[in-house]
Amino acid sequence: MRTEFTEEQLQRPEIRVAEGILRTCIHCGFCTATCPTYQVLGDELDSPRGRIYLIKEMLENDRPADEKTVRHIDRCLSCLACMTTCPSGVHYMHLVDLARAHIEKTYKRPLMDRLLRRVLAMILPYPGRFRLAMLGARIARPFRRLVPDARLRAMLEMAPKDIPPVSRNDDPQVFPAIGTRKMRVALMTGCAQRALNTDINDATIRLLRRLGCEVVIARGMGCCGALVHHMGREDDAQAAALKNIDAWMAEVNGDGLDAIVINTSGCGTTVKDYGHLLRLHPRATDAAKVAGLTLDVSELLIKLELPEGRGGLRVAYHAACSLQHGQQIKTHPKTLLRRAGFQVVEPRDAHLCCGSAGTYNLMQPEISAELKTRKVATLEATAPQVIAAGNIGCMVQIGSGTEVPVVHTVELLDWATGGPKPRALCDWPS
């Protein structure tokens, strides 16, 4: 794609990055075939190619974002299926992140939009606040039909029936390996996950310890920064990243770390990109070090040689977009589930998003609901006894549309190799 940035514009680091990405695009349109929003809406401007045109025009003319551009950028899930499909290697993720930062700086959203985005940024990254918010949403849920804003109704409808008790395993501490220590790893405990489902981290710790890992919950660790990053709030995203970098580098420089393991793939995609996020920051070297140490839990389990198990159930595997497209991890979870004794089946159109996408199901509820309906239908068509996924957002989204139990992959692996039965399966006639 030809660009027409001026020499003065190209002195700005973000414009140099944008130009490099834009020039790789050849207008082929392959991305339209795998873009969920284009599949639902059929609008060229709601495809990656269309959004690239909008971003190019906005940045080249160095103008503030307008309502049209914001509307179509906001509809992007950041599922990154386009990056998997693109034959030219267009790094759409970095381009749309630059566009969102430009929008945040130059566009004044309507009052309700500003309030909702601020509330989400103030609540979701903080487990304690999130728990209180979910409690309030449960109380208000019976009155959701009286709420005029569809986004507020979506927030009330997503409130879980049960809020799990706080797990003390998420507190800063060190869990010794069982038997001979093979590795020393830091586990990222997440933020929303700590409020929504404490069983995931508990299962991860049990499984890694049995496989010879000393597991560290680093003091000072917090949210990965993905939520505010996708809102275009660059300073907030960098602040969150630096907090984690401080926590993990303290361990690296202390007793050392062989890996930073993440069991929420949305967080993993962000942490693996810390090197880019902080490329111009004085802590760029540490950011790159942390990014290089980061592994999805499935990558680590493949290295640790998970023993064979006796799972026995028919499992429909849902590939989270942040795992299959963001991190390009496609086979490890299925390989591990089969090794643990499960029969693994996959739905049709497994590359398409379920509609969760961080806060997307709250901010774009109509499109998200359509994607959820499609995803649940394809998963249920495989006649599974359980649905497995590697991302808490996907689990909540899919679980709100089906009666089939939805369980994190690591919970199933833990159970099949000696851990307790996942809570979601205890009352299920499997």
N, C-alpha and C positions, 0 to 999 in steps of 0.2 A: 504494500500500500504506500503510495506517495504521500509524503508529509510536507508541510510548508511552514514549519516553525522558523522564527527568525533567530539569528545568532544570539540576540539578547535573551530570547526565551530559553535557548539551549544552555545558557549559563546556569539555569536553575536545575538542581539535581533531579527533581521529580519529573520535569519535562524531558530530560535526557532519557530517563527510564521509559517514559511513555512513548517517546519517538522510537526507541529501539524495539518496543513491543509492537507498535502500530506498523512498522515497516516489515514485520514478518508476516502480516496478514495478506493473503492473496485473493480474498473475496470469494473463496470457493463455495462457501455455504454448507460444508459438511456439518458444521456445528448445529445448524438448524434441525438436523435429523435427530439429535440427541438432547436438545434443550427442552426441559419440562415445560417452561412457560410458553414456549412457542408451540409445543404440542397442544396445550390447553387453550391458548388465546389466538393462535394463528396470525399474529401480528409480527411483521418483520422487525419492528422496533423492540419487540419482546423476545428477540433472539440474540445470541452473542454478536453476530455480525451487525445487526441493527444497532445494538448498544455501542459497539465499537465506532460506528459512524457518528453517533451522537457525542461520544466522548472526544473523538478527534476534532469535531467541529467546535465543541466547547473550549477545548484546551488551545487549539490553534488560534482562535479568535480572542483568547485570554479574557473571556467574558464570564460574568456570574452565571451560575446554573439557573435555568428557567424551569417552570412547572412541568413542561413536557419531558424534558430530560430527566428530571428528578423522578417523575412517575415511572418511567421505564427502567431506570437504574434501580429504584426501590423494589421493583418486581423481580429483580434477579435474585435467585436463591443462593448464589455462590456455590452451587453443587459441583461445579468444575467438570461436568461431563463433557463440556466443549473442549477442555484441554486434553482429555483422553482421546477425543475424536480427531482433533486438529492435525492434519498432515504436516503443517508448517511449524508447529511448536509455538504457537502464539501463547504467551504467558498471560492469559486473561485475568487470572487471580490478582496479579499485581496491578494490572491496568484498572480493573474495576475498583480496587482499593484506593488508587489515586483519585479516581473520579468521586468516590464517596467523601474523601478528605476535602476535595475542592468544593463539593456540594455543602459540606458542613461549614466551610469558611465563608461561602458566598451567597447561600440561599437561606432566606428566612421562612421556615415552615409555618403552617397554620398553628395557632395556639395549642389545639388539642394534640397535634402531632408532636410538638415540642414537649408538652407535658408527659405524654405517654413514653416517649423515648428517654426522657430524663428519669422517670420513675423506674423503668426497666433497668437503666444503667445504675441506679442507686440501690436496687434490690437484688437482682438475679446473681451478681457476682459474690454476694455475701450470704452464706448459708443460714445464719441466724435470722437475718432480715427476711430471707426467702421463706423460711418456715413460718414466720409470723404472717407474711403476706398470704401464704397458702391457707392458713387457718382462717384469715379474714375472708378469703375467696370462698371457702367452704360454707361459711355462715351466710354469705350473700348469694350463693349459687341458686337457691330456690327462687330468687327474684330476678334472675338474669334476663327473662323475657321483657322486663320493664326497662332494661338498659338500652338506650337508642343507638349507641356506637357499637358496631359489629366487632370492633377490636376489643372493647371492654367485655362484651359477651363472650368472646373467645377465651379471654383470660379467666373468666369465671368457669367456663365449661371445662377448661383444662385442669382445674383444681382437682387433685387426687382425693379419693375417698379416705385413704389412710395416710397419715404422715408418720414415717418410721421414727423411732427414738434415735437420739444422737448416738453415734458409735464412737466410743473412746479410742478405737483403733485409728481414727483420723487425727488424733492429737499428735504433736511432735514426739517422736520416740524412735527406738531402734528395735526391730524384731530379729532375733538371731536365726540363722539358718538351722534347719533340722538336719543333723548329720554333718558331713563335711561341707564347709563353705566353698562354693564355686564362684560366686559373684557377690558384689556389694552394689545394690541398686537403690535409687530413690524412687518412690512411688508418688506420682502427682495425684492427690486425692480429689481434685476438682472442686467446683463450687455448687452448681445446681445439683450435681450428682450426690453430694453429701447431704442434701436436703430431701431429695426425691427417692433415693434407693441406696441405703448404706450397705446392703448385702454385697454389692459389686466390689467395693474395696476390701471388705472382709474376706471374700472368696479369693481375690487376687493375692492378698497377703498369705493366706493359708497355702495356696497352690505354690507360690514362689518359694516359700520357706521349705516345703516338702521337696522341692527340686533343687535345694541347696543355695538359695539366695538369702543373704542378710538384707532385710528390707528397711529402708530409712524413710521416715516421714519427716522431712526437713522443716525446721523451725523458720517461720516467716514466709513460707510459701502461700500463695493465694491464687486468685483467678488467672487464667492464662492471658486474658486480655482480648479474646476473640470477640466477645459481645460488643464492646465499645469500638473495637477496630472496624467491625462491619458497619458501625454507625458513622464512620468517618472521624471519630474522635481520636486522632493520632497521639496526642499528648497523653491521654488517659491509657491508651493501649501500651505505649512505651513505658509508662510508669508501672503498670501491672507486670510487664515483662521484666523490668529491672528488679522488681521485688523478688520474682522467682529466680532470676539469675543470681542475685545476692545469696539467696537461700541455698541454691544448689552448688554454687562455686565455693561456699563455705565448707560444704562436704567434700568437694573435689580437692580442695586445698588442705583438708583435715585428714580423715581416714581414707579418702579417695572414693570414687564411684566408677563402676564399670558401665553403668547405663542409667538413664532416667526413663522410667517405664510409665506409659500412659494408657489407661484403659477406657478413655473417652476419646474417640477418634477425632472429634471436632477440635478438642484441645491439642491433640497430637499434631494436626496439620498446622496449627498456629505456632506451637513451640518449635517445630522443625523449621519454621520460617523466621525465627528470631534474628538470624544472621542478616536477613534482608531488612526486617523491620528496623533494626538498630545499626544499619550499615554506616551511617554518618555520625553515630554517637561515640563518645570516648570509650564506651564499654563494648565496642563492636567485636573485639577479639573474644571477650567472655561470652557474648551472645552467640557467636559462631561456635564456640566450644560446647555450650549447652545444646545448641541445635544438633550438633554432631553426635552428642551422647544420647539423644532422645530416640526411643523405640516404642512403637505400639506394642502392647502386651503380647500380641500374636507373634511379632518378630522375635521377641525375647524367648517365648515358649518354644519356637522352632529351634532356636540355638540350644536350649536346655534339654532337648530331646524328651518331650512329654512321653511318659509310659503309656502303653496300651490300656484302654479302659473298657468298661462294660455298660456303655450308655444305653444302647438298645432302642431308643426312641427315634421316630421319624421327625427330623428337624428341617424346617424351612429356613434357610439362611438368607437373611436380609443384609445385603452389602451396603453399609452406610456410605454416602457420597464422599464424606471426608476421608474415608479409608480407601475406597477403590479408585477415586479420582484425585483427591487431595494428596494422598500418600502413595498411590499406585500399589496398594497392597490388595491383591485379588485372590490369591490361593491359600495363604497361610491359615486363615480361620477355618476354611473347609477341610484342609488337610488335617488340622488338629482335631476337629470334631469327628472326622472319620477314624482317626487313630484312637480316639477315646470311645469308639464303638457305636457312634450314632450313624443312622442312615440320613445322609444329607441330600436335600432336594433344593432346587432353586426356582424362583418364580420367573415367569415371562417378563421381558423388559427389565431385567435386574439392574440395568444401568440407570434407570430413572429414579428420581428423588421421591421420597415419601411425603415431602412437604413440610418437614419439621424445620430444618435449616436454622438452628439457633432460635431467634425470636420471630422468624418468618411466619410461623403458624399463629402468632399473636398480632403481627402487624399487617399481614396479608391473608386474613382468614378464609376468604372465598376461594382463592387459588389453592391455598394449602389444603382445604377440605376436599377439593376435587382430586388433588394428587394423592391424598390419603385414601380416598375411596378406591382409586385405581390400584394403588399398591396393596391394600388389604385384599382386594378381589383376586389379584394374581397370587398372593401368598396363600390364601385359603383354597385356591384351586389346586394346590399341590397336596391337599389333604394332610396337613402336618399335625403332629401331636404337640409340637412346641415350635415357636418361632425364635430364632436366635439372632442377635444383633450386637454390634460392638460400640454402640453410642447411645447414651441415655436419652438424648433428644428423640432419636428414632424410636426407641422403646416406648416412650410416653405417647408419641404420635400414633404409632401403629396400635398400641395397646388400647387407645381410646376408641378404636374402630373395630375391634374383634374380640371374641370371647376366647380365642386360642391364647394360652399363656405366652407371654413375651419375656424372654430371659436373656441376660447377657451371656455371650459366648463363654466368658471365663467362669461363670457360675456353673455351666454345664460341664466344663472340663474339670473343675474342682470336684464336683459331685461324682463324675465317672471315674475319678482316680483316688477316691477315698474321703472326699469332703461330704458335708451334709446335703440333703436334697434341697434344691432351690425352693424358697418359700412359695413362689408362684405356681409350683407344680404340686404342692402338698395337697391341695383340694381338687386337683384336676384328675379326672378318671382316665389316666394313661396306662 
